[in-house]
Structures are given as structure tokens and as C-alpha cells.
Amino acid sequence: MADEDDQSTDHIIRLANSDVGDAISGKIGRSLTSDESQAIAAIIGTEHFWARAEELLMFVRHKAAGDVQNMVATIATRFREGTLPTDDDAHERPARVIHCDMCGSTGVCYCIRKGPGTAVGCPRCSGTEKCRHCNGTGTR
């Protein structure tokens, strides 16, 4: 038996999966197939899911019930029409930069940084003086 006071993310996701599945089943008048249930489970718990849940909570806390219903209907309509922005459209994320650990993000080969100071005959960079892991960019 599940603990009703459990506030873990896993427990909340399991409850959301169950509740959403039950609501959709009731709306369409049949049980969901395993593929449909898996599709719901793949969505619930994602960053997009939590962002939308947070928006709905803000509506519920700060709006009258009629306003919430109107806003949910508007969001649903925009979703069906394809005018609801996706996470990528709503938030431009900067490109993630992964710094090279091998050269300390300098882009310079070991032969120059700590070795003999010359790239002649270096087996790591083959004489280019560039880090072979990041190709001299300092990032990967």
C-alpha cells in the first residue's frame, strides 16, 4: 500500500500517470492501450510537464475558477492549432559548452604545455601543437 503522505517525485509521477490515464479513458469512453499508456508515461515527469503543471497551479492560486477554465480551454485550443510554443521556442537555451579536461581548455598540446616545448615528433599532436581531444578549440 502506498503512503498517502509520500511527496517524492516518483510517487507524484505515478499518481499523475494514473490520474491522467483515468481522465483520458473516461473522456474517450474506453480503456487505454499499452502504447497509449506508455506515451502518457513518457510525457509526465518531463521538464515540459513540470512547466505546464506550474502554470496551472499559478492559475488555480490566483484566478477565479471561470478564469482557470477559460485559460485551460485557450491553451488546449492553441495546442490543437499548433500555435502553443514548444519549450524550445519559449526559452532560447544557450549552447552548452564542455571544456576540455585534457588541455585545461587551452587547446594546446601537452608537448607545448608541459613537455619539451616543441611539437616536432610529438605522438599526441603529430606536430600541430593542438590538443588532440579538442582539436585546439579548448572545448569539446
PETAFEN-V262333 format. One record per backbone hydrogen bond with DSSP energy under -1.0 kcal/mol. CO is the residue of the C=O (numbers start at 1). NH is the residue of the N-H. E is the energy in kcal/mol with one decimal. If there is no record, write none. Layout:
# PETAFEN-V262333
co=CO nh=NH e=E
co=CO nh=NH e=E
This chain:
# PETAFEN-V262333
co=3 nh=6 e=-1.4
co=8 nh=12 e=-2.3
co=9 nh=13 e=-2.7
co=10 nh=14 e=-2.3
co=11 nh=15 e=-2.5
co=12 nh=16 e=-2.6
co=13 nh=17 e=-2.8
co=14 nh=18 e=-2.2
co=15 nh=19 e=-3.0
co=16 nh=20 e=-2.9
co=17 nh=21 e=-2.3
co=18 nh=22 e=-2.5
co=19 nh=23 e=-2.5
co=20 nh=24 e=-2.6
co=21 nh=25 e=-2.5
co=22 nh=26 e=-2.4
co=23 nh=27 e=-2.0
co=24 nh=28 e=-2.6
co=25 nh=29 e=-1.5
co=25 nh=30 e=-1.2
co=33 nh=37 e=-2.4
co=34 nh=38 e=-2.4
co=35 nh=39 e=-2.0
co=36 nh=40 e=-2.0
co=37 nh=41 e=-2.3
co=38 nh=42 e=-1.9
co=39 nh=43 e=-1.1
co=40 nh=44 e=-2.6
co=43 nh=46 e=-1.9
co=46 nh=50 e=-2.2
co=47 nh=51 e=-2.2
co=48 nh=52 e=-2.3
co=49 nh=53 e=-2.6
co=50 nh=54 e=-2.3
co=51 nh=55 e=-2.0
co=52 nh=56 e=-2.4
co=53 nh=57 e=-2.2
co=54 nh=58 e=-2.1
co=55 nh=59 e=-2.1
co=56 nh=60 e=-2.5
co=57 nh=61 e=-2.4
co=58 nh=62 e=-2.0
co=59 nh=63 e=-1.7
co=64 nh=68 e=-2.2
co=65 nh=69 e=-2.4
co=66 nh=70 e=-2.4
co=67 nh=71 e=-2.5
co=68 nh=72 e=-2.8
co=69 nh=73 e=-2.4
co=70 nh=74 e=-2.3
co=71 nh=75 e=-2.7
co=72 nh=76 e=-2.7
co=73 nh=77 e=-2.4
co=74 nh=78 e=-2.7
co=75 nh=79 e=-2.4
co=76 nh=80 e=-2.5
co=77 nh=81 e=-2.4
co=78 nh=83 e=-2.1
co=78 nh=84 e=-1.3
co=86 nh=90 e=-2.5
co=87 nh=91 e=-2.0
co=98 nh=140 e=-3.4
co=100 nh=105 e=-1.3
co=107 nh=131 e=-1.9
co=109 nh=112 e=-1.1
co=109 nh=113 e=-2.3
co=110 nh=114 e=-2.6
co=110 nh=115 e=-2.4
co=111 nh=117 e=-2.8
co=119 nh=122 e=-2.0
co=122 nh=126 e=-1.5
co=125 nh=128 e=-1.3
co=129 nh=109 e=-1.9
co=131 nh=135 e=-1.3
co=134 nh=137 e=-1.4
co=138 nh=100 e=-2.3
